[in-house]
Amino acid sequence: METTATISIAQKALEQGQGILRLTPTWVPRSFCVPGRRIKLHPDDYYVLGGERGGIDERWFSSTTPAKNGPLTGENEGLSHIVCTDENGSETQFLLKDAVDELKGELIGDRLWNEYQSWPMYSKFFDNMGPLPHHLHHNDEQAALIGQLGKPEAYYFPPQVNNHGGDFPYTFFGIAPGTTKEQIKECLQNFTKGDNKITNYSSAYRLEPGTGWDVPPGLLHAPGSMCTYEPQKASDVFAMYQSLVNEAIIPEELLWNGTPKDQIGNYDQLMDAIDWDLNTDPQMMTNRFMRPKPVRDEAEMEADGYREVWVCYRSDAFSAKELTVFPGQTVTIKDSAAYGLIMMQGRGKMGVWDIETPTMIRYGQLTNDEFFVSEKAAMDGVQITNHSTTDPIVMLKHFGPNNPDM
């Protein structure tokens, strides 16, 4: 796909945006989910891809990772696109993945390009009306058996998209200390018998907007029904370990989803994917829960017209910040790494771009709420002006592995 046109257009888009690329909304359906309807899609468009594809309950950000949605998956599903406008005002779209492949360190920085030869994370809004099944993501070693990468992820619950908590705003994490491996294995063997009752052996935590959780590979978790901002490693590997959730039966194929074909039926293989020490940690809240942490002295930031906090900071595979620019202020924000961003509130100017937070988006409509900032632009400093006299600008920023600012 790397044509001369793509090469010139990626360079042109980067120059046009002075190091900042404008991205299009990337909507992803899930056949086994019911949309929570909090990600600003028009009410008529949640099932726009047809009933068999399921409802749209995810929007992916800064993604060079294709969605793995079975045989009906659309072309480029899950992949972010860049918008480039020419002198006549006509718009061309092309893949962020192609721009990264072509521009390499010029876009994501030599540090990341030399190590990964790709943009190694993405983030998303996950917006489900009900809870998800207890499931896990495999580590690198296990995922390699099926040709994938392992997946650490993290959660943050932005207040702006959590006007309601959905049907079950509690998340199960891990396995209750004292549970035996035999008890969990028996649950897995009972998967096809209706309710395998695996969450009997777990603990649920009430979800609070403005806070988050760290979810390393191998940790069983049954995400609750809040709209979740989820930075994660560039992978879509998982296996569902709970057979019935919210009165819906989970297909057995999802239990074996991360298992090599020649090991399907081997329950020991499923048990091996569970990080037992991580799951039975008696200090789960202390070690996995995340309250926002200021990036520098609060009073100094306030005097400069903004507030910035780390919202995801326990993983070395990615990190995320929430930036608030106060009404009427102009600030210059420097970061040591490339990042993607999504606008949560407010409007104004960022570099050469108008930025704004839409209330409602039609499927296929372009927006001015999602961008990707090159490493050089981030290090030089991004100037942001808040045009409102009353409303703060709030944006979430997602970074790749080993952020130097951490």
C-alpha positions in Angstrom: 0.0 0.0 0.0 3.1 2.2 0.2 2.8 4.2 -3.0 4.4 7.4 -4.0 1.1 9.1 -3.3 1.0 7.8 0.2 4.6 8.8 0.8 4.1 12.4 -0.3 0.7 12.7 1.4 2.0 11.5 4.8 4.9 14.0 4.6 2.5 16.7 3.4 0.0 16.0 6.3 2.8 16.2 8.9 4.0 19.5 7.4 0.5 20.9 7.1 -0.3 20.1 10.7 3.2 21.3 11.8 3.8 18.0 13.5 0.2 17.3 14.5 -2.0 14.9 12.5 -5.8 15.1 12.5 -7.5 11.7 12.8 -11.0 10.5 11.8 -13.3 8.7 14.3 -12.7 4.9 14.2 -15.9 3.0 15.2 -15.8 -0.7 16.1 -18.8 -3.0 16.6 -18.9 -6.1 18.9 -21.4 -8.8 18.1 -21.5 -10.0 21.8 -22.1 -6.5 23.3 -25.0 -4.1 23.8 -23.9 -0.4 23.3 -24.0 1.9 26.4 -24.7 4.8 24.0 -22.3 7.2 25.7 -19.6 7.6 23.0 -21.5 10.4 21.2 -22.6 8.4 18.2 -26.0 9.5 16.7 -28.8 7.3 18.2 -29.7 6.0 14.7 -26.1 4.8 14.0 -25.2 2.3 16.8 -26.4 -0.6 14.6 -25.6 1.1 11.3 -23.4 -1.9 10.3 -26.3 -4.3 10.6 -27.7 -6.6 13.3 -25.3 -9.5 12.7 -22.3 -7.2 13.3 -23.7 -6.1 16.6 -23.8 -2.6 18.0 -21.0 -0.1 18.0 -19.7 0.1 21.5 -16.1 1.0 20.9 -14.2 4.0 19.4 -10.5 3.3 18.9 -7.8 6.0 19.1 -4.4 6.3 17.5 -4.8 2.7 16.3 -2.4 0.9 13.9 -4.0 -2.4 15.2 -6.7 -4.1 13.2 -9.8 -5.3 15.1 -10.2 -9.1 15.2 -13.9 -9.4 14.8 -14.3 -12.7 13.0 -15.1 -13.4 9.3 -17.4 -10.4 8.9 -14.7 -7.8 10.0 -14.7 -4.8 7.6 -11.6 -3.7 5.7 -9.4 -1.6 7.9 -11.7 -2.1 10.9 -10.1 -0.7 14.0 -7.4 1.2 12.1 -7.1 5.0 12.5 -7.1 7.2 9.4 -5.4 10.6 8.9 -7.2 13.5 7.1 -5.2 15.7 4.8 -6.7 18.7 3.1 -5.2 20.1 -0.2 -5.2 23.7 -1.4 -8.6 23.3 -3.0 -10.1 22.1 0.3 -10.7 18.5 -0.8 -9.9 15.9 1.8 -7.9 12.7 1.5 -7.8 9.9 4.1 -5.1 7.4 4.6 -4.0 5.0 7.3 -2.0 6.1 10.4 -0.3 2.8 10.1 1.0 3.7 6.6 2.2 7.1 7.9 4.1 5.4 10.8 5.7 2.9 8.4 6.8 5.6 6.1 7.8 8.5 8.5 9.2 6.1 11.2 11.1 8.1 13.8 10.1 11.4 12.3 6.6 10.7 13.5 6.9 8.4 16.6 10.5 9.1 17.5 13.6 7.0 16.9 13.4 5.5 20.4 10.1 3.7 19.7 10.7 3.1 16.0 14.1 1.4 16.5 12.7 -0.9 19.2 9.2 -1.7 17.8 9.2 -0.7 14.1 5.6 0.3 14.7 3.3 2.4 17.0 3.0 -0.2 19.8 -0.2 0.9 21.6 -3.7 2.2 21.0 -6.5 3.4 23.2 -10.2 3.2 23.0 -13.6 4.1 24.5 -15.2 0.9 25.6 -18.9 1.6 26.1 -21.0 -1.4 27.1 -24.5 -1.3 28.7 -23.8 -4.4 30.9 -20.8 -6.1 32.4 -18.4 -8.3 30.3 -17.5 -11.9 31.1 -14.5 -12.7 33.4 -11.7 -12.9 31.0 -7.9 -12.4 30.6 -5.4 -11.3 28.1 -2.3 -13.5 27.5 1.3 -12.4 28.1 3.8 -12.2 25.3 5.0 -15.7 25.6 1.5 -17.3 25.5 0.2 -14.9 22.8 3.2 -15.8 20.6 1.8 -19.4 20.4 -1.0 -18.0 18.2 1.2 -15.4 16.5 0.1 -12.4 18.6 1.5 -10.1 21.2 0.5 -10.1 24.8 -1.8 -7.4 26.1 -1.6 -5.3 29.2 -4.3 -2.6 29.4 -5.6 0.0 31.8 -8.9 1.8 32.6 -9.8 5.3 33.3 -13.5 6.4 33.7 -13.8 9.9 32.2 -16.6 11.9 34.0 -17.6 13.5 30.6 -18.8 10.2 29.2 -20.2 8.7 32.3 -23.5 10.6 32.8 -24.9 7.1 33.8 -23.1 4.0 35.0 -24.9 1.4 32.9 -26.4 -1.8 34.3 -23.5 -2.9 36.5 -20.8 -0.3 37.4 -18.6 -2.8 39.3 -15.6 -4.7 37.9 -14.5 -8.1 39.2 -10.7 -8.5 39.5 -8.7 -11.6 40.1 -9.4 -14.7 42.3 -10.3 -14.5 46.0 -7.3 -15.5 48.1 -7.8 -19.1 49.5 -9.4 -20.3 46.2 -7.7 -23.5 44.9 -6.6 -24.0 41.3 -8.8 -27.1 41.2 -11.9 -24.9 41.9 -11.1 -22.6 39.0 -10.3 -25.5 36.7 -13.7 -27.1 37.5 -15.4 -23.8 36.5 -13.6 -24.0 33.1 -14.6 -27.6 32.7 -18.2 -26.6 33.4 -18.2 -23.9 30.7 -20.8 -25.6 28.5 -23.2 -26.3 31.3 -24.8 -22.9 31.5 -23.4 -20.8 34.3 -19.9 -21.9 35.3 -20.1 -19.5 38.4 -16.4 -18.4 38.1 -17.1 -15.0 39.7 -18.1 -16.8 42.9 -14.4 -16.9 43.4 -13.7 -13.2 42.6 -14.2 -9.8 44.2 -16.0 -6.9 42.6 -15.0 -3.2 43.1 -17.3 -0.3 42.6 -16.2 2.0 39.7 -15.7 5.7 40.3 -15.6 8.3 37.5 -12.2 10.1 37.5 -10.3 7.1 38.6 -8.8 4.0 37.0 -7.3 0.5 37.2 -4.2 -1.3 35.9 -4.8 -4.7 34.2 -1.6 -6.7 33.5 -1.7 -9.8 31.3 -2.9 -12.9 33.1 -5.3 -11.0 35.4 -8.9 -12.2 35.3 -11.2 -9.3 35.1 -14.9 -8.8 34.3 -15.2 -5.2 33.3 -18.2 -3.2 34.6 -20.6 -1.1 32.6 -19.0 2.4 32.8 -17.7 4.0 29.7 -14.0 3.3 29.9 -11.0 5.0 28.3 -8.6 2.1 27.8 -5.0 2.5 26.8 -3.4 -0.8 25.9 -0.7 -2.6 24.1 -1.2 -3.1 20.3 -2.9 -6.5 20.5 -6.4 -7.9 20.5 -5.7 -11.2 22.3 -8.2 -12.5 24.9 -10.0 -15.5 26.3 -13.4 -15.5 28.0 -13.5 -17.7 31.2 -17.1 -17.0 32.3 -19.9 -18.8 30.4 -22.9 -16.7 31.4 -23.0 -13.0 32.0 -26.0 -10.7 32.3 -28.2 -13.7 31.3 -26.3 -14.0 28.0 -24.5 -17.3 27.1 -20.9 -16.9 25.9 -19.9 -19.2 23.0 -17.3 -21.8 24.0 -15.1 -20.8 21.1 -14.3 -17.6 23.1 -13.0 -19.8 25.9 -10.4 -21.2 23.6 -9.8 -18.0 21.7 -6.2 -17.6 22.8 -5.3 -21.3 22.7 -3.2 -22.9 19.9 -5.4 -25.1 17.7 -3.6 -28.3 18.8 -4.2 -27.5 22.5 -8.0 -26.9 22.3 -9.5 -29.1 24.9 -6.5 -28.9 27.2 -7.7 -27.2 30.4 -4.2 -27.0 31.8 -3.3 -24.7 28.9 -6.1 -22.4 30.1 -4.9 -22.6 33.7 -1.3 -21.7 32.5 -2.6 -18.4 31.1 -3.7 -17.3 34.7 -1.0 -15.5 36.6 -1.9 -17.0 40.0 0.1 -14.7 42.2 -1.3 -11.6 40.4 -4.9 -12.9 40.7 -4.8 -13.8 44.4 -3.0 -10.6 45.5 -4.6 -9.7 48.8 -3.6 -6.0 48.1 -5.4 -5.8 44.8 -6.8 -2.3 45.5 -3.4 -1.0 46.7 -1.5 -2.4 43.7 -4.0 -2.0 40.8 -6.2 1.0 41.5 -5.2 4.4 40.1 -6.2 7.8 41.4 -4.9 10.7 39.1 -1.4 12.0 40.1 -0.3 15.6 39.2 2.5 15.7 36.7 4.1 18.6 38.6 3.3 21.1 41.5 -0.4 21.9 41.4 0.0 25.5 42.4 2.6 26.1 39.7 0.4 24.5 37.0 -2.6 26.6 38.2 -0.6 29.8 37.9 0.3 28.7 34.3 -3.3 28.3 33.4 -3.7 24.5 33.3 -3.7 21.2 35.3 -2.3 18.0 34.0 -2.5 14.6 35.8 -1.3 11.0 35.1 -4.4 8.8 34.8 -2.6 5.6 33.7 0.8 5.1 35.1 1.4 1.6 36.4 2.4 -0.1 33.1 5.6 0.3 31.2 3.7 -0.6 27.9 1.8 2.7 27.8 0.8 5.7 29.9 -1.9 8.4 29.8 -2.5 11.9 31.0 -5.5 14.1 31.4 -4.8 17.8 30.5 -7.2 20.6 31.5 -6.7 24.1 30.1 -8.6 26.7 32.0 -11.1 29.1 30.3 -9.4 31.9 28.4 -5.9 30.6 28.9 -3.1 30.0 26.3 -0.5 27.4 27.4 2.5 25.6 25.8 2.7 21.9 26.9 5.9 19.9 26.4 6.1 16.1 26.4 9.1 13.9 25.8 7.3 11.4 23.6 4.8 11.2 20.7 1.1 10.8 21.7 -2.4 10.5 20.5 -5.2 12.6 22.0 -9.0 12.7 22.3 -10.9 15.8 23.3 -13.3 15.4 26.2 -14.6 18.9 26.8 -14.3 22.4 25.4 -13.0 24.1 22.2 -10.2 26.2 21.1 -6.9 26.1 19.1 -4.1 23.6 19.2 -1.1 24.6 17.0 -2.6 25.2 13.6 -5.8 23.2 14.3 -9.2 24.1 15.6 -10.1 21.7 18.4 -13.7 21.1 19.6 -15.7 18.5 21.5 -18.7 17.3 19.5 -21.9 16.4 21.4 -23.1 14.0 18.6 -21.3 12.4 15.7 -22.9 10.7 12.6 -21.2 7.4 11.4 -18.7 8.5 8.8 -18.7 12.1 9.9 -15.3 13.9 10.4 -14.6 15.6 13.7 -12.0 18.0 15.2 -11.6 16.0 18.4 -8.8 13.5 17.7 -5.2 14.1 16.8 -1.7 12.5 16.8 1.3 14.6 18.0 4.8 13.7 16.6 7.7 13.4 19.0 9.3 16.5 17.7 6.2 18.6 18.1 5.6 17.2 21.6 9.2 18.1 22.6 9.1 21.5 21.0 5.8 22.2 22.9 2.2 22.3 21.7 0.4 25.7 22.1 -3.2 25.4 23.2 -5.6 28.3 23.5 -9.0 27.9 25.2 -11.5 30.2 23.4 -14.2 29.8 26.0 -14.7 32.2 28.9 -16.5 29.5 30.9 -15.7 26.0 29.7 -12.3 24.2 30.3 -10.6 22.3 27.6 -10.1 18.7 28.7 -8.2 16.1 26.7 -6.9 12.6 27.3 -3.3 11.9 25.9 -2.1 8.3 25.3 1.6 7.5 25.0 3.7 4.5 24.0 6.0 2.3 26.1 8.5 3.6 28.7 7.5 7.3 28.6 10.6 9.3 29.6 8.4 11.7 31.6 7.3 8.9 33.9 
